[in-house]
Amino acid sequence: MRSEVGYVSEKARIGGGVTIGTGAVIYDNVEIGDNSIIGPYCVIGEPVADYYLGRSQHEFSPTRIGANSIVRSFTTIYEGVSIGDSFHTGHHAVIREGTTIGQNTSFGSFSETPGRSTIGDYVRIHSKVMLSENNLIEDYVWIYPFVVLTNVRYPPVGPLERTHIKEYAQILSHAVILPGITIGKDAIVGAGSLVVRDVGDERLVVGNPGRDVKSVRDIKDAEGRCVYPWRDHLRTNRGYPWQERG
C-alpha cells in the first residue's frame, strides 16, 4: 500500500503499536516486531543488486526487526537481515544483507556493515564505524567512533578473512583492525592503534603497529582503583542482565 508514510508492502508483517515515519519504505517479506519505531525516510528490506538489474523475478529474502526497536531516520536495512528485540540505530546507518544481530544492540549514526556478519547481544557500535564483511562480534563488545575493520589482506585479490572480536572486548576510536585478526575476551585496543596480529584475552594493545603492553587488570583510575575487566567495575546501571538481577 501507499500512504502519507511512503510505501509499505502488502507482503510486510507489521506488529502492533508500530510507528512508521514519513517517507519510509518497507519492502516485501519484512517483519517488524511490536511497539517498534521506524523513523522518517528509512528503507527496510532494501533489495540486493539483482532486483535492480532485472536478472530474474526477484524474491525478497526475509528481513526481521525485533520488538521494541528504534530505527532512526535515513537508515537502510537490506533484505536478508535478522535483528533481535530492543535494537537501536542512530541516523543514516547501513546494514547490508546476510547480517544477524542479537538483542539490545545499538548501531550508531553513519556506521555501516557490508553484510554477512554476526553481531551478538548488548553490542555497542558507536557512530561512523566501518565494519567489514564476514565479521563475528560476540556479546557485550564496545566499538567506538571511526574504527575500521578490514577483511582482505591483498586487495582486491582476496580472499575475504574473518575478524573475530570476543565478548566484552573494547575497540577504541580510530583503531584499524587488519584482516583475519582475533581480539580476545576483555581485551582493549587503544585509540589509533593498527592491529596486525591477534590480541590475547585481557590484554591492552596500543600503537602503530599495535604492541601488547600489559594486562587490562593493571590499568588503574586516578584514585588507583582497578577499572578492568569493565563488567566487574561498572558503576552506572546500563541495563545489563547482571545489573538487572541486582
PyMOL commands that set and color helices and strands:
alter all, ss='L'
color gray80, all
select helices_A, chain A and resi 49-53+216-218+230-232+241-244
alter helices_A, ss='H'
color red, helices_A
select strands_A, chain A and resi 2-3+6-8+13-14+19-20+24-26+30-32+37-38+43-46+63-65+70-71+76-78+82-83+88-89+94-95+100-101+106-107+112-113+118-119+124-125+136-137+142-143+148-149+164-165+170-171+176-177+182-183+188-189+194-195+203-206+211-215
alter strands_A, ss='S'
color yellow, strands_A
deselect
rebuild
show_as cartoon
